[in-house]
Amino acid sequence: MLRARIVLLAADGHTDLKIAERLGVVPRTTARWRARFLKEGVAGLERDAPRPGRTPAISAQTVLEVIEKTTQQKPSQQTHWSTRTMAAAAGISEASVRRIWRAHGLKPHRLHTFKLSNDPRFAEKLEDVAGLYLNPPGQALVLSLDEKSQIQALDRTQPGLPMKRAAPRP
């Protein structure tokens, strides 16, 4: 609002000093916003100019090393990196490691695995299924069903537990 008022008063022919007195700011402020308006137009009034901010305490090279070690290497005698082991290996604090991991979405403590079938015809079956999704036959309906992991769609080998009040029996 102040920026727009400065530009409007300047358009009416007022000097920086008069505008500053009228709006209760220093003349340097009016000069800055007038110059920004002349250089960038209305877009220059909508946002502040970028500021350099504080110099990062950790170099970009160190950040890249932490990311590379986290994603490409494992610590000796361990399954994954912890903040302590990574901090010791990189020569930075645990909090810095945590910030780097959070900023890059790294969670080395969470193991993601993909299990492949040991079926000798697995690749052939996979191609058939993927082919249905990528190029379905005309006038066809493609349905996908999947079992929950660790649960087999087989008959129960043990009888169900006694019924509880208001609980349906399986």
N, C-alpha and C positions, 0 to 999 in steps of 0.2 A: 504494500500500500504506500509506504514512504517513498519507494523507488519511483513509482508511477507519479506520485505528486511532484517529485523533483523534476521529472521530465516534463510534466504538464506546465509547471511554473516556468521552466526554461523555455518552453515553446511560446509562452506568453511574453517572452522578452526579458525576464528578470535575470539578474546576475547571480553568480554563485553565492556571493556574500548576502544578498537580499533573501535568497531562497533559504540559506542556512539560518538566518535570523528568524525568518517566519516559521520554519519547521523545528527549530531548536536543535540543530545539528551543527557540526563544524563544516566550514567551507570545503575542506578536503573531501568530505563525504559527498557533497553535491557534485563536485568536479568529477569524482570517480564514477558516479552513476550516470552522469551525462555522457562521459567518454565511453562507457560500456554500451549505452544506448546507441550512440553514433556508430560504434564499431560493429555491434551484434544485433541491433534492433531490439524488439520486444523479448526475444529469447534470452538476451543478455541480462534482462531484469528479473527473469524467472528463477534464477539459481545463483548461488554464490560461486565465485571463482574457485577452482580446485586449489587446495593448499598442500604443501609438501608433507606435513605431518612429521611425526617422530621418526628418526632413522631407525630401521629395524636392528635389534640387538643381535639377531641371528642372521647370518648371511644367506643369500639365496642358494649358494653352493651347499651349505650345511643342510638346509631344508631338503634339497634334492638328494643328498646323501642319505638322510633319514628315510625319505620315501623309497629310495632304491633298496636300502637294506631291509625295510619293512616288507616290501613286495617281492624281492628277489632272493633274499638270503634268510637262513635260519641261524639262530645263535647256537653255539656248540652245546651239546648235551641237553637241548631243550626243544620243545615242539613249536614254540612261537615266541615272538618278542614280547617282553613286558616293558612298561615304561622305565623301570629301573635298569634293565639290561640294555635297552636302547640308549638311555641317557649316558650310561657308562661307555658304551661303544662310540657314541657320537661326540662325547665331551660336552654335553649340554645338560640342563636341568630336566627333571621328570616333568615339570609343568610345561616346559617348552615342547617336549615330545608330545604331551597330551594335546597341546594347542595345534601342533603340526598335523597330528593324526586326525583331529576333529575337523580341521580346515579342509583336509583332503579326503574325508570320509573313510579313513582306514580303521579297521577293527581287527587287528591280528589275532585277538583272543577268540574270535568267532571263526571257526573252521567251516568252510563251504566245500562240500564234496559232491561229486556226481558219480553215482554208481552205475556202471554199465552191466548189462546182462551177460551171462556167460553162455547164452544160447548161440550155437554156431551160425544160425540163420538170423541173428539179431540185426545186422546191417541191412539185409534184404527186407526184413519186416519194417524196419525204421523207414526205409525209402518208400515202401508202400503207404505207410501211414502219413508221412510228410507229404507225399504226392497227392493224397486226398485233400489235404488242406490247401496246398499250393495250386492245384488244378482240379477242382471237384468236377465230377461228371455232370453233364447237363441234366436238369430236372431231378437232381438227387439231393437228399438231405444227409449231411454228414454229422453224426453225433460222436461225442467223445465221453467215455466213461473211464474213471480211474479209481483204483482201490486206494483206500487210505494206507499210508505206510504202516507197517507192522500189524496190519489187520488183514486176515485172509477171509475171502468170501466162501467159507466152508461151513459144514455143519459143526455145531458145538460138540466138543468131546466130553464136556462136563455139564451136569444139569445146572440150571440157573439157581441163584440164591433164593431163599424164601422171599415172598412178596412183602413189601413194606406198605404201609398205609398210603393210599392215593398214588401209588407208583405203578405204571403199566408193566405187565410181564412181557419179556422179549419173545 
